[in-house]
Amino acid sequence: MSNFLNKKAACALLSVSFSTLKRYQKKYWLEGIHFIRVNSRNVRYNEDLIKDWMQNSQAEKAHQRAIEHYQASLLSNQKKTKKRT
């Protein structure tokens, strides 16, 4: 399960300013994947995927595999098992 960071922790992790974090959010990252909006003033950043994005910023296919792995790991994408009665 991914860890979600607040903006301060995400800036520290990436060693960037908040304005750079916002630019990444608008230009490079996908809402619901790299970050989620908890409400209008509260955004959380997916630690695993932003680390992977930073590492693979020049290798889109590699990062896409990380996104697909993350999506497959979500409970909403798990196969349902039949309960025995």
PDB file with SEQRES, HELIX, SHEET and CRYST1 records, atoms N, CA, C and O in Angstrom:
SEQRES   1 A   85  MET SER ASN PHE LEU ASN LYS LYS ALA ALA CYS ALA LEU          
SEQRES   2 A   85  LEU SER VAL SER PHE SER THR LEU LYS ARG TYR GLN LYS          
SEQRES   3 A   85  LYS TYR TRP LEU GLU GLY ILE HIS PHE ILE ARG VAL ASN          
SEQRES   4 A   85  SER ARG ASN VAL ARG TYR ASN GLU ASP LEU ILE LYS ASP          
SEQRES   5 A   85  TRP MET GLN ASN SER GLN ALA GLU LYS ALA HIS GLN ARG          
SEQRES   6 A   85  ALA ILE GLU HIS TYR GLN ALA SER LEU LEU SER ASN GLN          
SEQRES   7 A   85  LYS LYS THR LYS LYS ARG THR                                  
HELIX    1 AA1 LYS A    7  LEU A   14  1                                   8    
HELIX    2 AA2 PHE A   18  LYS A   27  1                                  10    
HELIX    3 AA3 GLU A   47  GLN A   55  1                                   9    
HELIX    4 AA4 GLU A   60  SER A   73  1                                  14    
HELIX    5 AA5 LEU A   75  ASN A   77  5                                   3    
SHEET    1 AA1 3 PHE A   4  LEU A   5  0                                        
SHEET    2 AA1 3 ASN A  42  ASN A  46 -1                                        
SHEET    3 AA1 3 PHE A  35  ASN A  39 -1                                        
CRYST1    1.000    1.000    1.000  90.00  90.00  90.00 P 1           1          
ATOM      1  N   MET A   1       0.856  -1.180   0.000  1.00  0.00           N  
ATOM      2  CA  MET A   1       0.000   0.000   0.000  1.00  0.00           C  
ATOM      3  C   MET A   1       0.894   1.233   0.000  1.00  0.00           C  
ATOM      4  O   MET A   1       1.893   1.290   0.716  1.00  0.00           O  
ATOM      5  N   SER A   2       0.534   2.186  -0.785  1.00  0.00           N  
ATOM      6  CA  SER A   2       1.335   3.397  -0.900  1.00  0.00           C  
ATOM      7  C   SER A   2       1.149   4.320   0.299  1.00  0.00           C  
ATOM      8  O   SER A   2       0.093   4.355   0.932  1.00  0.00           O  
ATOM      9  N   ASN A   3       2.193   5.052   0.581  1.00  0.00           N  
ATOM     10  CA  ASN A   3       2.165   6.065   1.615  1.00  0.00           C  
ATOM     11  C   ASN A   3       1.875   7.401   0.931  1.00  0.00           C  
ATOM     12  O   ASN A   3       2.481   7.708  -0.096  1.00  0.00           O  
ATOM     13  N   PHE A   4       0.976   8.184   1.471  1.00  0.00           N  
ATOM     14  CA  PHE A   4       0.645   9.482   0.899  1.00  0.00           C  
ATOM     15  C   PHE A   4       1.218  10.587   1.771  1.00  0.00           C  
ATOM     16  O   PHE A   4       1.055  10.583   2.991  1.00  0.00           O  
ATOM     17  N   LEU A   5       1.884  11.524   1.133  1.00  0.00           N  
ATOM     18  CA  LEU A   5       2.591  12.601   1.820  1.00  0.00           C  
ATOM     19  C   LEU A   5       1.848  13.925   1.693  1.00  0.00           C  
ATOM     20  O   LEU A   5       1.164  14.167   0.698  1.00  0.00           O  
ATOM     21  N   ASN A   6       1.984  14.777   2.698  1.00  0.00           N  
ATOM     22  CA  ASN A   6       1.483  16.134   2.564  1.00  0.00           C  
ATOM     23  C   ASN A   6       2.494  16.933   1.733  1.00  0.00           C  
ATOM     24  O   ASN A   6       3.557  16.418   1.389  1.00  0.00           O  
ATOM     25  N   LYS A   7       2.164  18.192   1.410  1.00  0.00           N  
ATOM     26  CA  LYS A   7       3.035  18.959   0.518  1.00  0.00           C  
ATOM     27  C   LYS A   7       4.415  19.224   1.113  1.00  0.00           C  
ATOM     28  O   LYS A   7       5.410  19.248   0.389  1.00  0.00           O  
ATOM     29  N   LYS A   8       4.474  19.420   2.406  1.00  0.00           N  
ATOM     30  CA  LYS A   8       5.762  19.676   3.049  1.00  0.00           C  
ATOM     31  C   LYS A   8       6.673  18.461   2.942  1.00  0.00           C  
ATOM     32  O   LYS A   8       7.852  18.590   2.610  1.00  0.00           O  
ATOM     33  N   ALA A   9       6.135  17.298   3.219  1.00  0.00           N  
ATOM     34  CA  ALA A   9       6.923  16.063   3.142  1.00  0.00           C  
ATOM     35  C   ALA A   9       7.304  15.737   1.697  1.00  0.00           C  
ATOM     36  O   ALA A   9       8.410  15.262   1.441  1.00  0.00           O  
ATOM     37  N   ALA A  10       6.392  15.991   0.752  1.00  0.00           N  
ATOM     38  CA  ALA A  10       6.697  15.736  -0.664  1.00  0.00           C  
ATOM     39  C   ALA A  10       7.807  16.660  -1.153  1.00  0.00           C  
ATOM     40  O   ALA A  10       8.700  16.223  -1.878  1.00  0.00           O  
ATOM     41  N   CYS A  11       7.759  17.933  -0.761  1.00  0.00           N  
ATOM     42  CA  CYS A  11       8.818  18.886  -1.131  1.00  0.00           C  
ATOM     43  C   CYS A  11      10.160  18.439  -0.553  1.00  0.00           C  
ATOM     44  O   CYS A  11      11.185  18.499  -1.232  1.00  0.00           O  
ATOM     45  N   ALA A  12      10.148  17.994   0.696  1.00  0.00           N  
ATOM     46  CA  ALA A  12      11.387  17.541   1.332  1.00  0.00           C  
ATOM     47  C   ALA A  12      11.923  16.285   0.649  1.00  0.00           C  
ATOM     48  O   ALA A  12      13.127  16.176   0.415  1.00  0.00           O  
ATOM     49  N   LEU A  13      11.041  15.338   0.327  1.00  0.00           N  
ATOM     50  CA  LEU A  13      11.447  14.105  -0.334  1.00  0.00           C  
ATOM     51  C   LEU A  13      12.133  14.380  -1.666  1.00  0.00           C  
ATOM     52  O   LEU A  13      13.152  13.769  -1.986  1.00  0.00           O  
ATOM     53  N   LEU A  14      11.565  15.307  -2.443  1.00  0.00           N  
ATOM     54  CA  LEU A  14      12.091  15.600  -3.770  1.00  0.00           C  
ATOM     55  C   LEU A  14      13.132  16.720  -3.767  1.00  0.00           C  
ATOM     56  O   LEU A  14      13.763  16.989  -4.788  1.00  0.00           O  
ATOM     57  N   SER A  15      13.305  17.362  -2.626  1.00  0.00           N  
ATOM     58  CA  SER A  15      14.211  18.516  -2.498  1.00  0.00           C  
ATOM     59  C   SER A  15      13.850  19.619  -3.488  1.00  0.00           C  
ATOM     60  O   SER A  15      14.703  20.134  -4.212  1.00  0.00           O  
ATOM     61  N   VAL A  16      12.573  19.967  -3.502  1.00  0.00           N  
ATOM     62  CA  VAL A  16      12.075  21.026  -4.382  1.00  0.00           C  
ATOM     63  C   VAL A  16      11.212  21.994  -3.578  1.00  0.00           C  
ATOM     64  O   VAL A  16      10.768  21.682  -2.473  1.00  0.00           O  
ATOM     65  N   SER A  17      10.986  23.156  -4.147  1.00  0.00           N  
ATOM     66  CA  SER A  17      10.107  24.142  -3.520  1.00  0.00           C  
ATOM     67  C   SER A  17       8.653  23.768  -3.770  1.00  0.00           C  
ATOM     68  O   SER A  17       8.352  22.904  -4.593  1.00  0.00           O  
ATOM     69  N   PHE A  18       7.756  24.433  -3.045  1.00  0.00           N  
ATOM     70  CA  PHE A  18       6.335  24.174  -3.241  1.00  0.00           C  
ATOM     71  C   PHE A  18       5.899  24.581  -4.645  1.00  0.00           C  
ATOM     72  O   PHE A  18       5.060  23.910  -5.245  1.00  0.00           O  
ATOM     73  N   SER A  19       6.451  25.661  -5.174  1.00  0.00           N  
ATOM     74  CA  SER A  19       6.069  26.081  -6.533  1.00  0.00           C  
ATOM     75  C   SER A  19       6.503  25.040  -7.570  1.00  0.00           C  
ATOM     76  O   SER A  19       5.798  24.822  -8.556  1.00  0.00           O  
ATOM     77  N   THR A  20       7.643  24.402  -7.361  1.00  0.00           N  
ATOM     78  CA  THR A  20       8.085  23.333  -8.268  1.00  0.00           C  
ATOM     79  C   THR A  20       7.171  22.124  -8.130  1.00  0.00           C  
ATOM     80  O   THR A  20       6.820  21.494  -9.128  1.00  0.00           O  
ATOM     81  N   LEU A  21       6.786  21.798  -6.911  1.00  0.00           N  
ATOM     82  CA  LEU A  21       5.858  20.691  -6.679  1.00  0.00           C  
ATOM     83  C   LEU A  21       4.543  20.946  -7.407  1.00  0.00           C  
ATOM     84  O   LEU A  21       3.999  20.042  -8.040  1.00  0.00           O  
ATOM     85  N   LYS A  22       4.034  22.163  -7.321  1.00  0.00           N  
ATOM     86  CA  LYS A  22       2.793  22.528  -8.016  1.00  0.00           C  
ATOM     87  C   LYS A  22       2.958  22.408  -9.527  1.00  0.00           C  
ATOM     88  O   LYS A  22       2.037  21.973 -10.218  1.00  0.00           O  
ATOM     89  N   ARG A  23       4.129  22.793 -10.049  1.00  0.00           N  
ATOM     90  CA  ARG A  23       4.389  22.693 -11.490  1.00  0.00           C  
ATOM     91  C   ARG A  23       4.393  21.219 -11.921  1.00  0.00           C  
ATOM     92  O   ARG A  23       3.814  20.870 -12.950  1.00  0.00           O  
ATOM     93  N   TYR A  24       5.043  20.367 -11.139  1.00  0.00           N  
ATOM     94  CA  TYR A  24       5.023  18.932 -11.436  1.00  0.00           C  
ATOM     95  C   TYR A  24       3.591  18.419 -11.448  1.00  0.00           C  
ATOM     96  O   TYR A  24       3.194  17.652 -12.326  1.00  0.00           O  
ATOM     97  N   GLN A  25       2.823  18.857 -10.455  1.00  0.00           N  
ATOM     98  CA  GLN A  25       1.437  18.431 -10.324  1.00  0.00           C  
ATOM     99  C   GLN A  25       0.628  18.822 -11.554  1.00  0.00           C  
ATOM    100  O   GLN A  25      -0.175  18.024 -12.035  1.00  0.00           O  
ATOM    101  N   LYS A  26       0.817  20.007 -12.061  1.00  0.00           N  
ATOM    102  CA  LYS A  26       0.048  20.484 -13.214  1.00  0.00           C  
ATOM    103  C   LYS A  26       0.555  19.929 -14.543  1.00  0.00           C  
ATOM    104  O   LYS A  26      -0.233  19.643 -15.444  1.00  0.00           O  
ATOM    105  N   LYS A  27       1.867  19.780 -14.659  1.00  0.00           N  
ATOM    106  CA  LYS A  27       2.456  19.457 -15.953  1.00  0.00           C  
ATOM    107  C   LYS A  27       2.734  17.964 -16.169  1.00  0.00           C  
ATOM    108  O   LYS A  27       2.591  17.466 -17.285  1.00  0.00           O  
ATOM    109  N   TYR A  28       3.126  17.258 -15.121  1.00  0.00           N  
ATOM    110  CA  TYR A  28       3.613  15.894 -15.304  1.00  0.00           C  
ATOM    111  C   TYR A  28       2.777  14.808 -14.641  1.00  0.00           C  
ATOM    112  O   TYR A  28       2.729  13.683 -15.137  1.00  0.00           O  
ATOM    113  N   TRP A  29       2.133  15.117 -13.555  1.00  0.00           N  
ATOM    114  CA  TRP A  29       1.479  14.092 -12.759  1.00  0.00           C  
ATOM    115  C   TRP A  29      -0.006  14.007 -13.025  1.00  0.00           C  
ATOM    116  O   TRP A  29      -0.635  14.973 -13.458  1.00  0.00           O  
ATOM    117  N   LEU A  30      -0.563  12.824 -12.757  1.00  0.00           N  
ATOM    118  CA  LEU A  30      -1.988  12.562 -12.961  1.00  0.00           C  
ATOM    119  C   LEU A  30      -2.723  12.571 -11.629  1.00  0.00           C  
ATOM    120  O   LEU A  30      -2.314  11.916 -10.670  1.00  0.00           O  
ATOM    121  N   GLU A  31      -3.807  13.320 -11.590  1.00  0.00           N  
ATOM    122  CA  GLU A  31      -4.628  13.315 -10.380  1.00  0.00           C  
ATOM    123  C   GLU A  31      -5.266  11.941 -10.220  1.00  0.00           C  
ATOM    124  O   GLU A  31      -5.751  11.358 -11.189  1.00  0.00           O  
ATOM    125  N   GLY A  32      -5.264  11.437  -9.014  1.00  0.00           N  
ATOM    126  CA  GLY A  32      -5.782  10.105  -8.738  1.00  0.00           C  
ATOM    127  C   GLY A  32      -4.711   9.033  -8.846  1.00  0.00           C  
ATOM    128  O   GLY A  32      -4.923   7.893  -8.433  1.00  0.00           O  
ATOM    129  N   ILE A  33      -3.571   9.394  -9.398  1.00  0.00           N  
ATOM    130  CA  ILE A  33      -2.443   8.470  -9.522  1.00  0.00           C  
ATOM    131  C   ILE A  33      -1.277   8.988  -8.679  1.00  0.00           C  
ATOM    132  O   ILE A  33      -0.907   8.377  -7.676  1.00  0.00           O  
ATOM    133  N   HIS A  34      -0.709  10.107  -9.089  1.00  0.00           N  
ATOM    134  CA  HIS A  34       0.434  10.680  -8.384  1.00  0.00           C  
ATOM    135  C   HIS A  34       0.015  11.511  -7.170  1.00  0.00           C  
ATOM    136  O   HIS A  34       0.782  11.668  -6.220  1.00  0.00           O  
ATOM    137  N   PHE A  35      -1.178  12.028  -7.211  1.00  0.00           N  
ATOM    138  CA  PHE A  35      -1.687  12.820  -6.084  1.00  0.00           C  
ATOM    139  C   PHE A  35      -3.203  12.707  -6.033  1.00  0.00           C  
ATOM    140  O   PHE A  35      -3.860  12.414  -7.032  1.00  0.00           O  
ATOM    141  N   ILE A  36      -3.740  12.949  -4.843  1.00  0.00           N  
ATOM    142  CA  ILE A  36      -5.193  12.969  -4.660  1.00  0.00           C  
ATOM    143  C   ILE A  36      -5.574  14.235  -3.911  1.00  0.00           C  
ATOM    144  O   ILE A  36      -4.812  14.742  -3.088  1.00  0.00           O  
ATOM    145  N   ARG A  37      -6.739  14.725  -4.203  1.00  0.00           N  
ATOM    146  CA  ARG A  37      -7.286  15.880  -3.484  1.00  0.00           C  
ATOM    147  C   ARG A  37      -8.230  15.356  -2.404  1.00  0.00           C  
ATOM    148  O   ARG A  37      -9.255  14.738  -2.694  1.00  0.00           O  
ATOM    149  N   VAL A  38      -7.865  15.615  -1.174  1.00  0.00           N  
ATOM    150  CA  VAL A  38      -8.712  15.218  -0.058  1.00  0.00           C  
ATOM    151  C   VAL A  38      -9.893  16.186   0.031  1.00  0.00           C  
ATOM    152  O   VAL A  38     -11.030  15.783   0.278  1.00  0.00           O  
ATOM    153  N   ASN A  39      -9.599  17.459  -0.175  1.00  0.00           N  
ATOM    154  CA  ASN A  39     -10.609  18.508  -0.284  1.00  0.00           C  
ATOM    155  C   ASN A  39      -9.973  19.658  -1.058  1.00  0.00           C  
ATOM    156  O   ASN A  39      -8.874  19.500  -1.590  1.00  0.00           O  
ATOM    157  N   SER A  40     -10.626  20.791  -1.131  1.00  0.00           N  
ATOM    158  CA  SER A  40     -10.116  21.891  -1.959  1.00  0.00           C  
ATOM    159  C   SER A  40      -8.776  22.449  -1.479  1.00  0.00           C  
ATOM    160  O   SER A  40      -8.061  23.079  -2.258  1.00  0.00           O  
ATOM    161  N   ARG A  41      -8.428  22.232  -0.228  1.00  0.00           N  
ATOM    162  CA  ARG A  41      -7.190  22.789   0.313  1.00  0.00           C  
ATOM    163  C   ARG A  41      -6.172  21.736   0.741  1.00  0.00           C  
ATOM    164  O   ARG A  41      -5.114  22.071   1.273  1.00  0.00           O  
ATOM    165  N   ASN A  42      -6.487  20.483   0.511  1.00  0.00           N  
ATOM    166  CA  ASN A  42      -5.661  19.407   1.045  1.00  0.00           C  
ATOM    167  C   ASN A  42      -5.340  18.394  -0.050  1.00  0.00           C  
ATOM    168  O   ASN A  42      -6.229  17.693  -0.533  1.00  0.00           O  
ATOM    169  N   VAL A  43      -4.072  18.320  -0.438  1.00  0.00           N  
ATOM    170  CA  VAL A  43      -3.603  17.386  -1.463  1.00  0.00           C  
ATOM    171  C   VAL A  43      -2.608  16.431  -0.820  1.00  0.00           C  
ATOM    172  O   VAL A  43      -1.799  16.840   0.013  1.00  0.00           O  
ATOM    173  N   ARG A  44      -2.666  15.175  -1.198  1.00  0.00           N  
ATOM    174  CA  ARG A  44      -1.712  14.169  -0.737  1.00  0.00           C  
ATOM    175  C   ARG A  44      -1.015  13.576  -1.961  1.00  0.00           C  
ATOM    176  O   ARG A  44      -1.629  13.367  -3.008  1.00  0.00           O  
ATOM    177  N   TYR A  45       0.284  13.311  -1.801  1.00  0.00           N  
ATOM    178  CA  TYR A  45       1.135  12.856  -2.894  1.00  0.00           C  
ATOM    179  C   TYR A  45       1.547  11.408  -2.655  1.00  0.00           C  
ATOM    180  O   TYR A  45       1.956  11.047  -1.552  1.00  0.00           O  
ATOM    181  N   ASN A  46       1.439  10.586  -3.685  1.00  0.00           N  
ATOM    182  CA  ASN A  46       1.774   9.170  -3.616  1.00  0.00           C  
ATOM    183  C   ASN A  46       3.295   9.029  -3.587  1.00  0.00           C  
ATOM    184  O   ASN A  46       3.964   9.227  -4.601  1.00  0.00           O  
ATOM    185  N   GLU A  47       3.825   8.691  -2.434  1.00  0.00           N  
ATOM    186  CA  GLU A  47       5.276   8.649  -2.241  1.00  0.00           C  
ATOM    187  C   GLU A  47       5.965   7.704  -3.226  1.00  0.00           C  
ATOM    188  O   GLU A  47       6.956   8.080  -3.852  1.00  0.00           O  
ATOM    189  N   ASP A  48       5.456   6.501  -3.364  1.00  0.00           N  
ATOM    190  CA  ASP A  48       6.097   5.521  -4.239  1.00  0.00           C  
ATOM    191  C   ASP A  48       6.131   5.995  -5.689  1.00  0.00           C  
ATOM    192  O   ASP A  48       7.152   5.861  -6.364  1.00  0.00           O  
ATOM    193  N   LEU A  49       5.027   6.543  -6.165  1.00  0.00           N  
ATOM    194  CA  LEU A  49       4.981   6.942  -7.571  1.00  0.00           C  
ATOM    195  C   LEU A  49       5.767   8.216  -7.860  1.00  0.00           C  
ATOM    196  O   LEU A  49       6.328   8.354  -8.947  1.00  0.00           O  
ATOM    197  N   ILE A  50       5.821   9.144  -6.917  1.00  0.00           N  
ATOM    198  CA  ILE A  50       6.628  10.330  -7.208  1.00  0.00           C  
ATOM    199  C   ILE A  50       8.117  10.009  -7.132  1.00  0.00           C  
ATOM    200  O   ILE A  50       8.918  10.621  -7.840  1.00  0.00           O  
ATOM    201  N   LYS A  51       8.497   9.055  -6.280  1.00  0.00           N  
ATOM    202  CA  LYS A  51       9.890   8.595  -6.269  1.00  0.00           C  
ATOM    203  C   LYS A  51      10.222   7.914  -7.599  1.00  0.00           C  
ATOM    204  O   LYS A  51      11.267   8.168  -8.197  1.00  0.00           O  
ATOM    205  N   ASP A  52       9.317   7.052  -8.044  1.00  0.00           N  
ATOM    206  CA  ASP A  52       9.537   6.352  -9.309  1.00  0.00           C  
ATOM    207  C   ASP A  52       9.580   7.334 -10.475  1.00  0.00           C  
ATOM    208  O   ASP A  52      10.414   7.202 -11.371  1.00  0.00           O  
ATOM    209  N   TRP A  53       8.692   8.311 -10.464  1.00  0.00           N  
ATOM    210  CA  TRP A  53       8.685   9.322 -11.525  1.00  0.00           C  
ATOM    211  C   TRP A  53      10.019  10.072 -11.573  1.00  0.00           C  
ATOM    212  O   TRP A  53      10.566  10.318 -12.648  1.00  0.00           O  
ATOM    213  N   MET A  54      10.523  10.425 -10.411  1.00  0.00           N  
ATOM    214  CA  MET A  54      11.797  11.135 -10.360  1.00  0.00           C  
ATOM    215  C   MET A  54      12.925  10.255 -10.910  1.00  0.00           C  
ATOM    216  O   MET A  54      13.775  10.727 -11.664  1.00  0.00           O  
ATOM    217  N   GLN A  55      12.925   9.001 -10.535  1.00  0.00           N  
ATOM    218  CA  GLN A  55      13.957   8.071 -10.994  1.00  0.00           C  
ATOM    219  C   GLN A  55      13.840   7.776 -12.487  1.00  0.00           C  
ATOM    220  O   GLN A  55      14.852   7.623 -13.171  1.00  0.00           O  
ATOM    221  N   ASN A  56      12.612   7.696 -12.994  1.00  0.00           N  
ATOM    222  CA  ASN A  56      12.370   7.298 -14.378  1.00  0.00           C  
ATOM    223  C   ASN A  56      11.804   8.423 -15.240  1.00  0.00           C  
ATOM    224  O   ASN A  56      11.072   8.159 -16.194  1.00  0.00           O  
ATOM    225  N   SER A  57      12.130   9.655 -14.922  1.00  0.00           N  
ATOM    226  CA  SER A  57      11.560  10.780 -15.672  1.00  0.00           C  
ATOM    227  C   SER A  57      11.924  10.749 -17.150  1.00  0.00           C  
ATOM    228  O   SER A  57      11.222  11.344 -17.967  1.00  0.00           O  
ATOM    229  N   GLN A  58      12.996  10.075 -17.503  1.00  0.00           N  
ATOM    230  CA  GLN A  58      13.399   9.957 -18.903  1.00  0.00           C  
ATOM    231  C   GLN A  58      12.987   8.614 -19.519  1.00  0.00           C  
ATOM    232  O   GLN A  58      13.262   8.353 -20.690  1.00  0.00           O  
ATOM    233  N   ALA A  59      12.337   7.779 -18.737  1.00  0.00           N  
ATOM    234  CA  ALA A  59      11.929   6.448 -19.202  1.00  0.00           C  
ATOM    235  C   ALA A  59      10.433   6.272 -18.956  1.00  0.00           C  
ATOM    236  O   ALA A  59      10.020   5.652 -17.976  1.00  0.00           O  
ATOM    237  N   GLU A  60       9.636   6.822 -19.852  1.00  0.00           N  
ATOM    238  CA  GLU A  60       8.179   6.814 -19.663  1.00  0.00           C  
ATOM    239  C   GLU A  60       7.600   5.411 -19.531  1.00  0.00           C  
ATOM    240  O   GLU A  60       6.702   5.183 -18.721  1.00  0.00           O  
ATOM    241  N   LYS A  61       8.108   4.474 -20.319  1.00  0.00           N  
ATOM    242  CA  LYS A  61       7.569   3.109 -20.258  1.00  0.00           C  
ATOM    243  C   LYS A  61       7.816   2.477 -18.890  1.00  0.00           C  
ATOM    244  O   LYS A  61       6.952   1.775 -18.363  1.00  0.00           O  
ATOM    245  N   ALA A  62       8.973   2.720 -18.326  1.00  0.00           N  
ATOM    246  CA  ALA A  62       9.282   2.177 -16.997  1.00  0.00           C  
ATOM    247  C   ALA A  62       8.337   2.764 -15.959  1.00  0.00           C  
ATOM    248  O   ALA A  62       7.830   2.039 -15.103  1.00  0.00           O  
ATOM    249  N   HIS A  63       8.097   4.059 -16.023  1.00  0.00           N  
ATOM    250  CA  HIS A  63       7.194   4.685 -15.054  1.00  0.00           C  
ATOM    251  C   HIS A  63       5.760   4.222 -15.290  1.00  0.00           C  
ATOM    252  O   HIS A  63       5.007   4.048 -14.332  1.00  0.00           O  
ATOM    253  N   GLN A  64       5.376   4.025 -16.524  1.00  0.00           N  
ATOM    254  CA  GLN A  64       4.030   3.537 -16.816  1.00  0.00           C  
ATOM    255  C   GLN A  64       3.808   2.167 -16.183  1.00  0.00           C  
ATOM    256  O   GLN A  64       2.712   1.881 -15.703  1.00  0.00           O  
ATOM    257  N   ARG A  65       4.825   1.325 -16.177  1.00  0.00           N  
ATOM    258  CA  ARG A  65       4.710   0.017 -15.510  1.00  0.00           C  
ATOM    259  C   ARG A  65       4.479   0.187 -14.016  1.00  0.00           C  
ATOM    260  O   ARG A  65       3.713  -0.569 -13.417  1.00  0.00           O  
ATOM    261  N   ALA A  66       5.128   1.162 -13.413  1.00  0.00           N  
ATOM    262  CA  ALA A  66       4.923   1.433 -11.983  1.00  0.00           C  
ATOM    263  C   ALA A  66       3.487   1.883 -11.727  1.00  0.00           C  
ATOM    264  O   ALA A  66       2.872   1.476 -10.742  1.00  0.00           O  
ATOM    265  N   ILE A  67       2.958   2.718 -12.610  1.00  0.00           N  
ATOM    266  CA  ILE A  67       1.563   3.172 -12.481  1.00  0.00           C  
ATOM    267  C   ILE A  67       0.619   1.975 -12.593  1.00  0.00           C  
ATOM    268  O   ILE A  67      -0.306   1.837 -11.791  1.00  0.00           O  
ATOM    269  N   GLU A  68       0.845   1.121 -13.572  1.00  0.00           N  
ATOM    270  CA  GLU A  68      -0.017  -0.050 -13.765  1.00  0.00           C  
ATOM    271  C   GLU A  68       0.055  -0.990 -12.558  1.00  0.00           C  
ATOM    272  O   GLU A  68      -0.961  -1.547 -12.140  1.00  0.00           O  
ATOM    273  N   HIS A  69       1.242  -1.161 -12.007  1.00  0.00           N  
ATOM    274  CA  HIS A  69       1.401  -1.996 -10.818  1.00  0.00           C  
ATOM    275  C   HIS A  69       0.626  -1.397  -9.636  1.00  0.00           C  
ATOM    276  O   HIS A  69      -0.040  -2.120  -8.895  1.00  0.00           O  
ATOM    277  N   TYR A  70       0.718  -0.085  -9.469  1.00  0.00           N  
ATOM    278  CA  TYR A  70      -0.013   0.592  -8.396  1.00  0.00           C  
ATOM    279  C   TYR A  70      -1.518   0.397  -8.571  1.00  0.00           C  
ATOM    280  O   TYR A  70      -2.221   0.053  -7.621  1.00  0.00           O  
ATOM    281  N   GLN A  71      -2.008   0.621  -9.796  1.00  0.00           N  
ATOM    282  CA  GLN A  71      -3.445   0.489 -10.032  1.00  0.00           C  
ATOM    283  C   GLN A  71      -3.923  -0.940  -9.785  1.00  0.00           C  
ATOM    284  O   GLN A  71      -5.001  -1.149  -9.229  1.00  0.00           O  
ATOM    285  N   ALA A  72      -3.126  -1.916 -10.195  1.00  0.00           N  
ATOM    286  CA  ALA A  72      -3.507  -3.316  -9.984  1.00  0.00           C  
ATOM    287  C   ALA A  72      -3.530  -3.677  -8.503  1.00  0.00           C  
ATOM    288  O   ALA A  72      -4.258  -4.583  -8.098  1.00  0.00           O  
ATOM    289  N   SER A  73      -2.745  -2.980  -7.699  1.00  0.00           N  
ATOM    290  CA  SER A  73      -2.678  -3.293  -6.271  1.00  0.00           C  
ATOM    291  C   SER A  73      -3.839  -2.704  -5.467  1.00  0.00           C  
ATOM    292  O   SER A  73      -4.029  -3.069  -4.306  1.00  0.00           O  
ATOM    293  N   LEU A  74      -4.604  -1.815  -6.056  1.00  0.00           N  
ATOM    294  CA  LEU A  74      -5.724  -1.204  -5.335  1.00  0.00           C  
ATOM    295  C   LEU A  74      -6.798  -2.243  -5.029  1.00  0.00           C  
ATOM    296  O   LEU A  74      -7.065  -3.130  -5.841  1.00  0.00           O  
ATOM    297  N   LEU A  75      -7.401  -2.128  -3.870  1.00  0.00           N  
ATOM    298  CA  LEU A  75      -8.457  -3.069  -3.480  1.00  0.00           C  
ATOM    299  C   LEU A  75      -9.598  -3.088  -4.482  1.00  0.00           C  
ATOM    300  O   LEU A  75     -10.204  -4.134  -4.716  1.00  0.00           O  
ATOM    301  N   SER A  76      -9.891  -1.955  -5.067  1.00  0.00           N  
ATOM    302  CA  SER A  76     -10.990  -1.884  -6.033  1.00  0.00           C  
ATOM    303  C   SER A  76     -10.694  -2.672  -7.300  1.00  0.00           C  
ATOM    304  O   SER A  76     -11.611  -2.960  -8.069  1.00  0.00           O  
ATOM    305  N   ASN A  77      -9.435  -3.025  -7.535  1.00  0.00           N  
ATOM    306  CA  ASN A  77      -9.063  -3.794  -8.718  1.00  0.00           C  
ATOM    307  C   ASN A  77      -8.746  -5.256  -8.407  1.00  0.00           C  
ATOM    308  O   ASN A  77      -8.272  -5.990  -9.274  1.00  0.00           O  
ATOM    309  N   GLN A  78      -9.006  -5.673  -7.178  1.00  0.00           N  
ATOM    310  CA  GLN A  78      -8.750  -7.062  -6.787  1.00  0.00           C  
ATOM    311  C   GLN A  78      -9.933  -7.942  -7.198  1.00  0.00           C  
ATOM    312  O   GLN A  78     -11.086  -7.514  -7.168  1.00  0.00           O  
ATOM    313  N   LYS A  79      -9.624  -9.153  -7.572  1.00  0.00           N  
ATOM    314  CA  LYS A  79     -10.680 -10.091  -7.913  1.00  0.00           C  
ATOM    315  C   LYS A  79     -11.457 -10.445  -6.654  1.00  0.00           C  
ATOM    316  O   LYS A  79     -10.884 -10.632  -5.580  1.00  0.00           O  
ATOM    317  N   LYS A  80     -12.741 -10.531  -6.805  1.00  0.00           N  
ATOM    318  CA  LYS A  80     -13.588 -10.907  -5.679  1.00  0.00           C  
ATOM    319  C   LYS A  80     -13.574 -12.411  -5.534  1.00  0.00           C  
ATOM    320  O   LYS A  80     -13.647 -13.146  -6.519  1.00  0.00           O  
ATOM    321  N   THR A  81     -13.482 -12.855  -4.308  1.00  0.00           N  
ATOM    322  CA  THR A  81     -13.514 -14.290  -4.032  1.00  0.00           C  
ATOM    323  C   THR A  81     -14.904 -14.666  -3.554  1.00  0.00           C  
ATOM    324  O   THR A  81     -15.563 -13.906  -2.843  1.00  0.00           O  
ATOM    325  N   LYS A  82     -15.328 -15.832  -3.950  1.00  0.00           N  
ATOM    326  CA  LYS A  82     -16.647 -16.303  -3.531  1.00  0.00           C  
ATOM    327  C   LYS A  82     -16.541 -16.855  -2.117  1.00  0.00           C  
ATOM    328  O   LYS A  82     -15.611 -17.589  -1.782  1.00  0.00           O  
ATOM    329  N   LYS A  83     -17.502 -16.489  -1.311  1.00  0.00           N  
ATOM    330  CA  LYS A  83     -17.546 -17.016   0.053  1.00  0.00           C  
ATOM    331  C   LYS A  83     -18.285 -18.352   0.037  1.00  0.00           C  
ATOM    332  O   LYS A  83     -19.311 -18.521  -0.621  1.00  0.00           O  
ATOM    333  N   ARG A  84     -17.727 -19.269   0.774  1.00  0.00           N  
ATOM    334  CA  ARG A  84     -18.401 -20.567   0.915  1.00  0.00           C  
ATOM    335  C   ARG A  84     -19.363 -20.492   2.071  1.00  0.00           C  
ATOM    336  O   ARG A  84     -19.080 -19.881   3.102  1.00  0.00           O  
ATOM    337  N   THR A  85     -20.498 -21.118   1.885  1.00  0.00           N  
ATOM    338  CA  THR A  85     -21.492 -21.130   2.966  1.00  0.00           C  
ATOM    339  C   THR A  85     -21.660 -22.493   3.551  1.00  0.00           C  
ATOM    340  O   THR A  85     -22.458 -22.676   4.470  1.00  0.00           O  
TER     341      THR A  85                                                      
END                                                                             
